[in-house]
């Protein structure tokens, strides 16, 4: 099938899917409940007798809802009618058919065309190299032993082991209160996700401790998520931080179980130092290099992406905080001994994010044996290895400026924030957790749960205005059911903290930063293999709260439908220089 035919066929399928789930036009937050939805889906419901359909057509859903509660003076009859609407709504949501979202999709926050990109930059860890869960266990074990051996923490801590599914990325840690929690985009704590040690804090205690659930701006983490200059919160944005959060929680748990009085600030600093030693002293690097196949999960698709870009004449560079020996060992495993031939510039131990801001550090050349040379750097040469430096010198020596550069990294702050805010580079976030979350969202269990939750919310929204006792009693029952469903929407992703991207309904603080600092985001760099290098990524025009949806933008999984954010195009055949598919 020709490419255009394939696209039209795909659009037809998506349109049919949208026709079937058209109910979701009404489920967009804070938009009026449309009469058409009631007409299509509640014909079987007696809503005030034979005159219900004219009433629907003339006065709309809101007035129909009013007729449900006020058409009869008999409270019991009104109650029966409300539960009839409830039952029919639930029945309709159970039969909705939806299309799934491809986990290999690249999602766009900002419109961006690959045809404009001439230079591609990469971080190394969790961007080109992906690690197995063994690495987090290794980091946890080493840092725990450092606490015991170097900081004189109790020997009994050795009984604690790494818990792979305990924490998620993006959590905040209150350093002074020793609490780990998830915060939404509006600085509100997601109740039910506040942990002291390995156990949740009761909501009442959290509300009393913070005088509500809002966290003031002045105590939130600083721009890079750090706890500095009076900020008492630390945000963990690095995938490497998962063992750190788990270790903090385990030590807190031990102290509380044994009624040991301790200073939370000291604990935080000791754990932070222990984790830093695992990296800085090279303990982790040596362990990974000694058994590379155990710790590097996969890399052949990263190699394919690099080869594809090279074949199309794109410039490429690598900027990583990891040391050369570690990167060389990993890249040789992923790509081969000649991996440096693919890159025009390689910079190691860059010390991001200060690399993007501090103009004082010059580049220094490193030999294959790790020897540091003292000569002044006048140009960055292909095949050479450079250490430290700064972005301003990098821009002067290469001339690679502005939106023709696309840089990929996994750390929203250290890799992407300064590049997009100060230097105008395009940015791509690598979010490995995305693949797992999308697979969960594609399950019938999740789709049915969220469909019904949205429908129930609309019912509550429409009926809450009626103050007669019968209606209020029913609405209260619905509210209780909705509240009872909230933990289910969390637990399906992670029993402690839920989704990386949402706090029940609102986006997480992590999501807010991701949408601000990343033009595009994806589960892995391998997603680039699904797109031609002339492809343009379009973000969905999600209606603002005061806008009516001109097109049913959501399906029941909560994802939008667009050329770049519903699913990738068909698998690519070889393409010519125009980006068109060859037959």
N, C-alpha and C positions, 0 to 999 in steps of 0.2 A: 504494500500500500504506500502511495506517495506521502511525503511528510505532511502536506496540507490536508490530505484526506484523513491521515491519522489524527491531526489536530482537531479537525471538525468532528470526527467520530468521538474523540475524547470529550470534546465540549458537549456533544449531544448526550453522552452518558452522564456527564456531570449535571447537565440541565435536568435530565430525567430524575437523577438523584435528588436535586433540589426541589423538583416538583413534588416528589414523594415526601420530603421533609419540610415542606413549605410552612408547616406549623411554627418553625423556628423564627419566622419573621416576627412573630409576636413575643418570642421569648427573649429578644434582645433586652438588656437591662433598661428599665425605666421608660420603655416605649409603650404607648397605649395598646391595650389588648384589642386586636382588630376584629370587627364584626365578621369578616369573611372566615376567620378561623372558627368561630362559633358555628357559622352556617355549615361549614364543611364537616365539622367533627361532632356536633351535638344535635344532629337531626333526630336522634333517637331519644333525646332527653325532653321530657315534658317540662317546659319552662313557662308555665302560666297558661296552659290550655291551648286551644286551637289557634289563637291569635299570635302564637309565638314567632312564627316566621315573618309576618309583616312587621312585628315589633323589632326583630333583629335587623330587618332591612332598613327600617326608618330611623331607629334610634341608636343603633350600634350596640356593641358588646357591653359597654358600661351600664346602659339602661336595661339591657337584658339581665345583667347581674342584679340590678336593683329589683327587677320584677321577680327574680328568684326568691329574694328575701321578703318582699312586701306584697306579693300578689295574693297572699292568703293571710288572714288574721290569725289563723291557727298556727302556733309556734311549732307544733309537731309536724304539720304538713310542710312548713318552710324548711325544717331540718331535713326531712326526707328528700325534698327537692335538691338541697345543697349536696347531700351525700350522693344523690343520683348524678349530679354534674361531676362530682369528684370521681365517682366510679367510671363514668364514661371517659373522662379525661385520662385516667390511668390506663384504661383499656386501649385508648388511641395511642398512648406513648409506648405501649408494649409491642405494637405491631409496626412501628416505624422502621423502615429499612434504610441503612446508611452505607456510604462508602468509607473505606478505611483510609488512613493517611500513611503514605510510604515513609518509613523511618530514614530512608536515604535521600529525602528531600532537603534542599537548601532553602531556608526561610529568610525572608527579607524584612528588615526594619526600615530600610531606606532604599529607594530606587538606585540600582547600580547596574551598569552594563560592563560585561567582561571585555567587550571590544575596546573599551577605554583603558584597560589595564595593560601596562607594558612591563611592569616589574612586580614580582611576587616575593614576599618575604615570609619567613617562617620562624616560629619558636621551635624548640626541639621536644621537650618533655610534654607528653600528652597532646602533641600536635603532629609531629612526624613519628614519634615513638609512643606506642601505647603499652601500658604495663598491666601485668596480671595482678590479681588480688594478693599474690605472695609478697609483692613489694610493700603493701600497707602493713601486712603482718610483720615484715622485717623491720620497718621503721618503728612500729609500736614496740616491738620486743627490745630493740637496741635502746630506744629512748627510755623505756621503763627501767632497763638495767643501769643506764646512766644515772637516773634519779636515785637508785638504790646504792650504787657504788660510789658515785661522786658527790651526791647531795645528801647522803645518809638518810634516805627515806626508808621506811620499814621493809624488812626482808619479805614480809608476807605479801607485798605487792606482786611478787613473781607469780602468784596464783592467778592473777588477772591476765586474760588473753584478749587479743584483738577481736572486736565484734564487728564483722564486715557490714552488717545492715543496721548499725545503730544510728549513725549520723548521716546527714546529707550536706552537700556544699551550700554555702551562702548563709549559714546560721550566724547569729550574733551571740557573743559571750559577755555577760556582765562580769567584769574582772573583780569588782568589789563584793558582789553578792554571790559569785560562783554559780551563776545560772546560765545554762545554754538554752537558746530559744530561737524561734523563727519570727521574723518581723515583716509586715507587709509594706507595700509601696508608700503607705501613708503614715508610717512609723507606729503602727499599732501591732502589739504583740498578738500572735495567734494563740489564744487560750487553748490549753491542751497540749501545747508543744514546749512548755517551759520545764526544763529538767535540772534538778540538783543531783549530781551524781548520775546514777542509772535509773532514777525514779522520777516520775512527773510530779510537779508541784500542784496542789489543788488550786483551782481558779480563784477561789476566795483569797488565798494567801498572796497570789500574784497581784491581784487587784489592790489589796491592802498595801503591799510592798511598793507598788508604783503609783498609788493613788489613782488607780484606773488601769487602762491597758495601753495608754499612749506613752511613747518614749520621746522625750523632748530632744530637739535637734542638738542642743549643747552637750548632751551626753552620748549621742550616737558616735559611731566610729568616724575617724577622719576620712579625707578624700580617698585614701588608699585602703580603707577598711581597718586601719590600725588604732590601737588604744593609746593615744598620745595627746599631750597638751590639754589635759582635763577631760578628754573623752574617756568614759569608763567602759564603753562597749568596744569589742573587737569583732570584726566580721571575718569569717573564714571563707575566702573566695577561691583558694587554691585546692586542687584535687589532692595534693600532697598533705593538706591540712586535715583530712579525714582521720588519720591515726592520731593527730594532735588532739582533736576534739574528743576522741574516744579515750585517750590516756587521761586527759583532764577529768573526764567524767568518772573514770575508774578510780583515780586517786581520791577525788571528792567522795565517792561512794565508800571507799575504805575508811576514811576519816570519820564519816558520819556513822557508819555501822559500829565503829569502836568508840564513839563518843570522844574523839580526840579533838581538842581545841587547836585550830590552825588559822593562819592568816591567808585568806584567799588570794591576795595580791602576790604574796611570796610563791604560792603554789603555781599561779599562772606564769610568773617569770621563770621559775625553775623548769617547768614543762617546756616553755618556749625555748629556753637555752638548751635543754636536752635535745629537742627536735632540731634545733639549729646545728648542734654538734654532729648529729647524724649526717647532715649534708656537708657542712663546712670542713669537718675533719676527714671527709672522704670515706667514712665507714660504709655508707650506703653504696657509693660508687664502686668501691672495691668488691663488695658482695655481688652486685649486679654484673660487673665485668667477669667475675669468676664463674657465673652460671647464667649467661645471657639468655639462653633459651628458656629458662625457667621464669624469668622476670619480664622479658619483652613479649607481649601477647601476640601481636601481628605487626607486619610492616610492609608486606608485599604490595598492598594497595597504595601506601605512601610512595613507594618506588614508582608505581605506575603513574601517579599524578605528576611526579617530578619529571619523568620521561616524556609525558604528554606536553607539559609546558615547555620543556627544552626543545622538543620536536617542532614546536610552533614559534621558536625563536625568542621566547620570553627570558628576560633577565631574572635571576633568582639570587636570594641571599638568605643567610641564616644568622639570627641574633638570639643567643641563648645564655642563660646564667650558669649553665653546667660547664665543667672543665673539659678541655680538649680530649684527654684520654678517654673519658666517659662517652663523649659524643662520637669520637672516632670508632670506638668499639661497637657502639650501638648502630651507627650508620653503616659500618662495614657489614654488620649482621643483616640490616634491612635492605641495603642497596648493593653493597659490594665494596671492595677495596678502593675502587675508583670513584667513590661517592662525591669527592670534592670537585670532580670535573663538571658536575651538574650546577655548582654554585659559583656565582661571580664574586661573592664576598662571603666570608665565614668569620663571625665574631663570637668568641666564647667568653665566659665569665664577665658578661656585660654589666652585671649589677643593675638590672632593671628593677624598679622603675627609675632610679636615679640616672640611668643611661639617657633617658629622654629629657632630663631637666638640667643636669649638672654639666656645665660647659668646661669644667676644669680638667677632667681626666682625659689625657691623650691616648691614642691607640698605641699598642705595643705589639710587635711581631713576636710570634711564638714558633719555635722550630718543631719538627715532628717528634723530637725527643722531650719537648716541654721546656726547652731553654728559652728564657726571655731575652730578647735582643734590645739594645739601647739606641738604635738609630732612629732618627726622626722619620715619621711616616708622611710622605708627600702624595702618595696615591694608594688606593686599596686594590691590590692585584689579585687576579684569579689564581687559585691554587695555594695562596698563602693563608695563614691562620693569624687572626688578630685578637688581642685580649683587651677588655674594658673599652676605653674610648667614650664617645658621647655622640648623640644623634646630630648635634649641630655640626660637628666635624664630619660626620658621615654624610650629611647633606652637601657640605661644601666640596668634599672629595668626589662624590658620585654624581651630584646634580639630580638625584632621584627625589623629586619633590611633588607634593600635591596628590591629586586624585588619580594619577596614573600608577600609583603604588598601592598594592593590596597586601596587608600583613595579617597573617593568621596566628592566633594564640589562644590558649585555654584560660588565661587569667584575665578577667575583665578589667581589673585595675592596672596591674603591672605590665600587661602586654598591649592593651588597647586604648585606655582612657586618654592618655596624653597625645597619642598619635592622632586621634580623631578630633580632640578639642583644640590642640595647639598647632598641629602640623598639616592637617587636611588630608592625611592618608585615608584610604578606604580600609576598613577593618572587617575581619571575619573571625567569629568566635567558634571555637571547637568545644562542644558540650557533649561529652561521651554519654552522660546520663540521659540525653534526649531520646536515644534509641529505645531504652527500656521503658521510659514513660509513654512514648507513642504506642508501643506494643500493648501496654496496659490500656491506654485510651481506646484502642481498637477492639478490645474485648467486648462481647455482648453485655457482660456484667456491668462494665463501666458505662457503656452507652445507655443502657436502660436506666441505670441509677441516675445519671446526670439529666437525661431526658425528663424523667419523672420529677426530679428536684426542681428543674426549671419550670415545669408545668405547675407544680404545686406552689411555687413562689408566685406565679402569675395569679393563681386562684386566690391566694392570700391577699395579694396587692389589690385585686379588684373588690373583694368582699369586705376588706377592713373598714370601709367607710360606713358600713351599716351597723348601727348601734343597738338594734333590738336584741334582747337576751338570747333568742334562739340562734340568730346568725353569729353572734359573738362567741357562743359556746362552741359552735362548729369550727369557726376560724381558730379559736384557741387550740382545738385538737389538731388542726392542720399545722399550726405553728410548732406544736410539740413534736409532731412527726418530722417537720423540716429540721428542727434542731437535732433530733435523734439521728438524722441522716448525715449530718456534717462530719462526725468522726469517721463514717464509712468512706467519705470522699477523701479523707486524709489517709486512712489506714491502707487503702488499696495500693498506695505508692510506697509508704514507709510507716510502720506502726507508730513510731515516735514522732516524726516531724512532717510526714506527708510529702507532697510534691515539691520539687525544687522550684517550680514556677508559680504555684498558687498557694494562698492561705484561704482555704475554703473557696471563697469567691474572688477576692481581690488578688491582683498579682503580688508576688513576693518582692521584697526589697531587691533581691537578686535579679528578678525579671525587669524591674525598673532600670537598673544599671545596665543590664544586657541590652535593652531596647535603646538606651541612650548612647552607648559606646560601641556597638557593633552594627555595621551596615547589614551584614548577613550572619547567619549562624547555622550550624549543622552538627550532626553527631560525630562525624569524623571527616578528615581531609579527603577520604575516599569518595565522598559524595560529589566531589568535583568531576569524577569520571562520568557522571550521568549528564553532564551539560557540555554543550558546544562552547568554545571560547568566544563566540559572538553573542552569547545569551545575555538577555537583560532580566534582572530580578526585579519584580514589582511587589511592593508591599500591598496587603489588602487595604482598601479604603474602609476601615471599620467605622461604622457610624459613631459620631460623638453622641453624648447623652441627649442633646437637644435636636439631633438629626433623625429624620426617618430613613430607614434603610431603603435605598433605591434598588438594591439587588439583595436577595437572600444570602448574606455573606457567611452564615454559619451553618454547618451541618451539626448533627447531634453529638459529634465528638468534640465540638468546640473549636474546630479548625476551619479556616476559610478556604474558599475555592478561588484560585487564581492561577495564572499560567506558571507561576514559580512556587506557590506555597501550598498547592494541593497535592501534587505528586510530580516527580521529575518527568521529563519527556521520555519517549521510548529509548531503550538502550542505543547508544550511539554506534553507528557504523563509522568507517573512516570518513573524514570530511575534508573538503578542499579548503583553500585559503579564505573563501567567503563565509565559511561556517555552515554551508548547506550540506545536507546529508548526501552521500553518494549511494547510488543504488547498488 
